[in-house]
Amino acid sequence: MGQTGLKVARATDEEIDRVTNVLNEMAALDRYYGYKYYYDAISENTEEFTELSKICTGDRDDFIDGLFRLINNMRYEVVLFNLRVLMDNCAKLDSDILEFNDQITEAMALLEVKKESEKA
């Protein structure tokens, strides 16, 4: 029997972490609004901005170019597409909290029943 469905490239843990770190660091820049340039805040706080400090190697004018390269190279599309696929196929769409959909919940309950019956 042939396999059907969409095959999706899986985002690696490193890719997910990198997207998370870059976005968290960009959000954290708001605390440094007193700096004339974000470049200064990043280069003076490299422990807090581990990802963004990697692109603070040239002058201030190169920072935006480096930021665009960083974003384009971190495969954020794969990470977000994976999230969308999982949400569409596994999550209960009418819930305000993250829950498995009814089919997955039922399947997990059946697996538990099977495990219990195998123990007996």
Buried (B, 14 or more C-beta within 10 A) or exposed (E): EEEEEEEEEEBEEEBBEBBEBBEEBBEBBEEBEEBEEBBEBBBEBEEBBEBBBEBBEEEEEBBEEBBEEBEEEBBBEBBEBBBEEEEEEEBBEEEEEEBBBEEBEEEEEEEEEEEEEEEE
